[in-house]
C-alpha cells in the first residue's frame, strides 16, 4: 500500500506550472484539472492556435518546441513545476536532454514526467533513459507510469474501427489494463498541486481491470450496435501496414512497435490500486470510456 506523506505550509509558496504537450491527449487534461485546482498554469505547444481553441484567451500560453532551445527560457520564466511529456514523434531520448538541463537551472520543485508502466525493467524505450537523466541531474521528480491509453483506441486505431469494424493491434490474447488519459491528467494535476508531498516518487497507474482485445471488441460491438472484430495479426505485418498503408511516421511506428512488444511480454496486464489510493475514487473502466467517446467511431 502506498503511503502519502503531507507537509503543511503557511500559504502558497509555489509559482507556475509549465505543461508541455498541452494540446495532446494527456496534457490537455493535466491543464484542465490544474486550472480547477486553482494553480497558475502555462500551457505549451508548437501550435498556439490549437492551444487557443482548447483553452480560450484567458489561459497563459507559450510557443514551445523541444527541438528549438530558444523557446525554453520564455516557457520556464517564473515556473517552479513542470509536466514533461515526450512527444510521440521523438524516439531518441537525447532530443529531450537540452530541455531537462534547462529545467535543472531553474531550481524546479518538481518535474512530473509521463513515463511508461514497467519502464524500470525495460531499457529499450526512451522513457527509461529520460528517467535516468532526471535522477542523474538531481531534479525533484514524480514519474507517472501509466498502462496503455484508452485513447489509443479512439485515436490512432479509430480509423480501422470506424471504417472497417476492425481493431488492428498486434498483441494476440494478452491482457491490457487500459487507463483513460483524463484520469492520468487528473492524477498528474494532483501531484503538481502538492509538489513537496510527492518529490522523488514513482506511481504505476492503471484502469480498474485488465482485459483482452477480444473483450474490447465485444464491448465496442455492444455499445456501437455493430460487429467489431479483432483479427490476430503478426506484428511485422501490422507495422508494415501502419507505415506503408496508413503512412504513419516511421519513428512513431517504431516507438508504437516497442510498446506493443512490451504488451506481448505481459508488462501491461498488471492492475494497481494506486489511482484510488491517491485520488480517493475509482478510475474509468473501458465501457464507461466507450460510452463517453462513441462519436470517435461513428
ABEGO torsion letter per residue (X at the ends): XBBBBBBBBBEBABBBBBBBGAABAAAAAAAAAAAAAGBBBBBBBABAAAAAAAAEAABBBBBBBAABAAAAAAAABGBABBBBBBBAABABAAAAAAAAAAAAAAGBABBBBBBBBGAAABAABAAAAAAAAAAAAGBBBBBBBBBBBAAAAABAAAAAAAAAGBBBBBAEABBBBBBBAAAAAAAAAAAAABAAAABGBBBBBBBABBBBAAAAAAAAAAAAGBBBBBBBBBAAAAAAAAAAAAGBBAAAAAAAAAAAAAAAAGAAABBBAAAAAAAGBBBBBAAAAAAAAAAAAX
